[in-house]
């Protein structure tokens, strides 16, 4: 059955099923049901076909035979179960009394709101304005059409000057799963498609786990490292290497 083929191919990559579910954003229970052939635990047919295609593409396997086998396994089940009639929408009516009561409440709230705004919008008298300005002092005025410059934040200016950092550019040659670890324990997992390019920065370098070592090209600090390994091999490496 195609589920056994998917499971065997995944185990050869060294990836746990939980990791694959996290990368593909598919529920773990659905992937487990696919591998074990428990079709009754799967969602509707349209979702299952999409899951099969995505899982096979991740493992670099042709999805066509799997989809044909799934269609044969579920054909008899679709013929036995008659389609259920569409649900009839229940007609609901809103009581007029409740509607009128709601409108009265809304109007009362609006009335209170506008009355409170009028009480606050009291224009100060000339004597009040004179007392607020010291004698002989002129109030600062902005020229017409001029916008006051923004107040700079010292913390922002400090953050705007990053220290020496490493940059890593990754270009996918084939579909490849990649896990990258950076400063302060920050990590990211991505599934890159052929031709896709991603860039990361890190002060202390990078820790990489590549699901298909021959499927990516690495450039560290504008220095072309090339392809780190053979196709289909899972590797771990540290960039830059110690002593460099």
Helices and strands as residue ranges (DSSP letters): H 2-13, H 17-24, H 28-36, G 39-41, H 45-58, H 64-80, H 96-120, H 126-132, H 154-159, E 166-172, E 176-181, G 183-185, E 187-192, E 197-202, E 206-210, G 213-215, E 216-220, E 223-226, E 235-239
